[in-house]
Amino acid sequence: MKYSVLLEQTEEGYAVWCPGLPGCWSQGTTENEALENMKDAIMTYIATVEDLMVGRTVRHVEVPV
Protein backbone atom coordinates (compact mmCIF):
# COMPACT_ATOMS: atom_id res chain seq x y z
CA MET A 1 0.00 0.00 0.00
CA LYS A 2 1.24 3.50 -0.76
CA TYR A 3 1.04 6.39 1.70
CA SER A 4 1.74 10.02 0.91
CA VAL A 5 4.35 11.46 3.24
CA LEU A 6 5.73 14.96 3.69
CA LEU A 7 9.49 15.39 3.92
CA GLU A 8 11.18 18.47 5.31
CA GLN A 9 14.88 19.20 5.61
CA THR A 10 15.92 20.30 9.11
CA GLU A 11 19.17 21.39 10.72
CA GLU A 12 19.73 17.81 11.92
CA GLY A 13 18.65 16.00 8.74
CA TYR A 14 15.12 15.23 7.59
CA ALA A 15 11.73 15.03 9.26
CA VAL A 16 8.94 13.05 7.63
CA TRP A 17 5.28 12.55 8.53
CA CYS A 18 2.19 10.93 7.10
CA PRO A 19 -0.87 13.24 7.03
CA GLY A 20 -3.17 10.24 6.57
CA LEU A 21 -1.99 8.67 9.85
CA PRO A 22 -2.22 11.31 12.60
CA GLY A 23 0.80 11.30 14.88
CA CYS A 24 2.84 9.05 12.59
CA TRP A 25 6.22 10.66 11.95
CA SER A 26 9.92 9.85 11.84
CA GLN A 27 13.27 11.38 11.00
CA GLY A 28 16.71 10.56 9.64
CA THR A 29 20.06 12.13 8.92
CA THR A 30 19.55 11.59 5.18
CA GLU A 31 16.43 11.68 3.02
CA ASN A 32 16.73 7.95 2.33
CA GLU A 33 17.18 7.12 6.02
CA ALA A 34 14.14 9.24 6.93
CA LEU A 35 11.99 7.48 4.33
CA GLU A 36 13.17 4.03 5.47
CA ASN A 37 12.45 5.00 9.09
CA MET A 38 9.02 6.20 7.98
CA LYS A 39 8.23 2.77 6.55
CA ASP A 40 8.94 1.27 9.98
CA ALA A 41 6.85 3.96 11.68
CA ILE A 42 3.89 3.28 9.36
CA MET A 43 4.08 -0.48 9.95
CA THR A 44 4.23 0.07 13.72
CA TYR A 45 1.31 2.52 13.55
CA ILE A 46 -0.85 0.06 11.61
CA ALA A 47 0.03 -2.85 13.91
CA THR A 48 -0.89 -0.73 16.94
CA VAL A 49 -4.25 0.25 15.44
CA GLU A 50 -4.97 -3.41 14.63
CA ASP A 51 -4.13 -4.41 18.21
CA LEU A 52 -6.49 -1.74 19.54
CA MET A 53 -9.32 -3.11 17.38
CA VAL A 54 -9.14 -6.67 18.74
CA GLY A 55 -12.37 -7.59 20.51
CA ARG A 56 -14.23 -4.49 19.34
CA THR A 57 -17.11 -4.14 16.92
CA VAL A 58 -15.76 -2.94 13.59
CA ARG A 59 -17.80 -1.63 10.68
CA HIS A 60 -16.69 -0.27 7.33
CA VAL A 61 -18.10 2.70 5.47
CA GLU A 62 -17.57 3.64 1.85
CA VAL A 63 -16.95 7.26 0.98
CA PRO A 64 -17.15 8.48 -2.63
CA VAL A 65 -14.03 10.26 -3.81
C-alpha positions, 0 to 999 in steps of 0.5 A: 500500500502507498502512503503520501508522506511529507518530507522536510529538511531540518538542521539535523537532517530530515523530518517526515510525517504521514498526514493520513496517519495522525501522529505518525512521523519519523526522522533521519540524517539523510532523506533515504534514512528518513523514508526508510524509518518512515516505513517502519513507523507506518508499519508500527502505527498500523500494527498498533491500530490493529491491536487496539481493534481486537475484541471491538465491533468494527464496521466499514463505510464507503466514501465516494471520492 
